[in-house]
Amino acid sequence: MLRLASVCVLMVTALPALAASTLSLDGWLRDRAAPQLAEVLAKHPRFKGERIRFVGVVDGRPTTIDNELTADIRRALTHRILKQGSNDVVGNLTPSCQRVGRRETYLVGINIRATGSRYHEVNLAVMDVTEGIWVAGVSYNWRGRLSTAQRAALKQTVSHSAAGSSSRPLPLENRQLVVERLLQQMRCNLPQGVDGTVTLALPERPELQLLARELEQRLVAQPGMVLAEQTDNSNWQLRVLLSDAPPMPTQVVLALAAVDDPAAAQRVAQVTVSVPQSRRARSAKVTAVPVVASADLLSDFHTLERCAESRDRCAQVGFTLHDDAYVLVFRTHAAALSATSCTARQERRVAGELQFRVQVAAGTDTRTGFYVIASRDREVIRELERLVRRSSSACSTRRPANPAGLLAAMERLQPRLQWRAMHLTTAESSAGFRRL
């Protein structure tokens, strides 16, 4: 134990003095620390596939996370690491269904300390639990001014109730965190013997439709989870429900049922949420009004085949545009975004069948995303197309922008657009491609 303490003190006190960063703490986490840490943990042979846990660091010693700012940093890093898909993250507040007795191999320490009256430093480092040492060469440092909200969070004691529990409900608007909690529980609670494909039913309640879309995007990236396009092609149906019968707390519930026996549904996840009173009052009256104003613009994808007279990995994808509108398409692979064109062309498409070609990455273990966005509003597509070009390495001569800006814009403009997405991989079939 003496050895551990001395090494911890060395890690904190031996750090060189840092100049104030030009990035805010949020920008540093989003653009540098989180992606770099996630990549190292996912790709380095020492860390790949290992379990990790986040801890605070006080006076050089690992300790529990005791303030909301450290907890916010942990959440940002956790989301990026889980999105990378190579490491499990466990913690005091994170539901886990790992084997009993299996402990984490590495700790990620988060140290926040004041440097004078105006600046703070944030230091991240990785500890090897078995050896009791901090791993050399894996540390990330920031120095700068915290925002007013961050200074307040640093003084706020962290709650030790799990987010999404009855004593600590999550805001329904925080779809990303609600979905994350649902998926954590679902991985633990899926009944034995579930085999085949799953259809995610679109909820009738408007306040759940965006959440269901977020869940769908996360599910297509889950190993072993195959989503079917229609109930007729699936074995199971997953439903997103809102249980809000007073005096019980309001909960988002995931229920799984066999397609041939829909009455025998089983809860596989539930998260307690808070719903604004005004929205709760409206939800009792409105049951069929779509959240997306352009919900009738796009059909689902109905064509997936090899491009005619093509021997490469070219897939032809088709769908129906139900009304004249502006359309934007782009491709993703390995967290990188590729625009189909680097020139601005906001042409109004005539309603009817549309066909696009997409180059699919080689290998059955790789995924290529194909996205279609449609809107009757030209300015919506113009703004998104500009963000796509800026985020595409093929179009940007400088360092491509972070795709997070595009996702944030899509969420902000959601009532004025509709989008569809599919993930493809090569397959041994007549068509040559498989939709994930």
Rosetta blueprint (number, residue, H / E / L):
1 M L
2 L H
3 R H
4 L H
5 A H
6 S H
7 V H
8 C H
9 V H
10 L H
11 M H
12 V H
13 T H
14 A L
15 L L
16 P L
17 A L
18 L L
19 A L
20 A L
21 S L
22 T L
23 L L
24 S L
25 L H
26 D H
27 G H
28 W H
29 L H
30 R H
31 D H
32 R H
33 A H
34 A H
35 P H
36 Q H
37 L H
38 A H
39 E H
40 V H
41 L H
42 A H
43 K H
44 H L
45 P L
46 R L
47 F L
48 K L
49 G L
50 E L
51 R E
52 I E
53 R E
54 F E
55 V E
56 G E
57 V E
58 V E
59 D L
60 G L
61 R E
62 P E
63 T E
64 T L
65 I L
66 D L
67 N E
68 E H
69 L H
70 T H
71 A H
72 D H
73 I H
74 R H
75 R H
76 A H
77 L H
78 T H
79 H H
80 R H
81 I H
82 L H
83 K H
84 Q H
85 G L
86 S L
87 N L
88 D E
89 V E
90 V E
91 G E
92 N L
93 L L
94 T E
95 P L
96 S L
97 C L
98 Q L
99 R L
100 V L
101 G L
102 R L
103 R L
104 E L
105 T L
106 Y E
107 L E
108 V E
109 G E
110 I E
111 N E
112 I E
113 R E
114 A E
115 T E
116 G L
117 S L
118 R L
119 Y E
120 H E
121 E E
122 V E
123 N E
124 L E
125 A E
126 V E
127 M E
128 D E
129 V L
130 T L
131 E L
132 G L
133 I E
134 W E
135 V E
136 A E
137 G E
138 V E
139 S E
140 Y E
141 N E
142 W E
143 R E
144 G E
145 R L
146 L L
147 S L
148 T H
149 A H
150 Q H
151 R H
152 A H
153 A H
154 L H
155 K H
156 Q L
157 T E
158 V L
159 S L
160 H L
161 S L
162 A L
163 A L
164 G L
165 S E
166 S L
167 S L
168 R E
169 P L
170 L E
171 P E
172 L L
173 E L
174 N L
175 R H
176 Q H
177 L H
178 V H
179 V H
180 E H
181 R H
182 L H
183 L H
184 Q H
185 Q H
186 M H
187 R H
188 C H
189 N H
190 L L
191 P L
192 Q L
193 G L
194 V L
195 D L
196 G L
197 T L
198 V E
199 T E
200 L E
201 A L
202 L L
203 P L
204 E L
205 R L
206 P H
207 E H
208 L H
209 Q H
210 L H
211 L H
212 A H
213 R H
214 E H
215 L H
216 E H
217 Q H
218 R H
219 L H
220 V L
221 A L
222 Q L
223 P L
224 G L
225 M L
226 V L
227 L E
228 A L
229 E L
230 Q L
231 T H
232 D H
233 N H
234 S L
235 N L
236 W E
237 Q E
238 L E
239 R E
240 V E
241 L E
242 L E
243 S E
244 D L
245 A L
246 P L
247 P L
248 M L
249 P L
250 T L
251 Q E
252 V E
253 V E
254 L E
255 A E
256 L E
257 A E
258 A E
259 V L
260 D L
261 D E
262 P E
263 A E
264 A E
265 A E
266 Q E
267 R E
268 V E
269 A E
270 Q E
271 V E
272 T E
273 V E
274 S E
275 V L
276 P L
277 Q H
278 S H
279 R H
280 R H
281 A H
282 R H
283 S H
284 A L
285 K L
286 V L
287 T L
288 A L
289 V L
290 P L
291 V L
292 V L
293 A L
294 S L
295 A L
296 D L
297 L L
298 L E
299 S L
300 D L
301 F L
302 H L
303 T E
304 L E
305 E E
306 R E
307 C L
308 A L
309 E L
310 S L
311 R L
312 D L
313 R L
314 C E
315 A E
316 Q E
317 V E
318 G E
319 F E
320 T E
321 L E
322 H L
323 D L
324 D L
325 A E
326 Y E
327 V E
328 L E
329 V E
330 F E
331 R E
332 T E
333 H E
334 A L
335 A L
336 A E
337 L E
338 S E
339 A E
340 T L
341 S L
342 C L
343 T L
344 A L
345 R L
346 Q L
347 E L
348 R E
349 R E
350 V L
351 A L
352 G E
353 E E
354 L E
355 Q E
356 F E
357 R E
358 V E
359 Q E
360 V L
361 A L
362 A L
363 G L
364 T L
365 D L
366 T L
367 R L
368 T E
369 G E
370 F E
371 Y E
372 V E
373 I E
374 A E
375 S E
376 R L
377 D L
378 R H
379 E H
380 V H
381 I H
382 R H
383 E H
384 L H
385 E H
386 R H
387 L H
388 V H
389 R H
390 R H
391 S H
392 S E
393 S L
394 A L
395 C L
396 S L
397 T L
398 R L
399 R L
400 P L
401 A L
402 N L
403 P L
404 A H
405 G H
406 L H
407 L H
408 A H
409 A H
410 M H
411 E H
412 R H
413 L L
414 Q H
415 P H
416 R H
417 L L
418 Q E
419 W E
420 R E
421 A E
422 M E
423 H E
424 L E
425 T E
426 T E
427 A L
428 E L
429 S L
430 S L
431 A L
432 G L
433 F E
434 R E
435 R E
436 L L
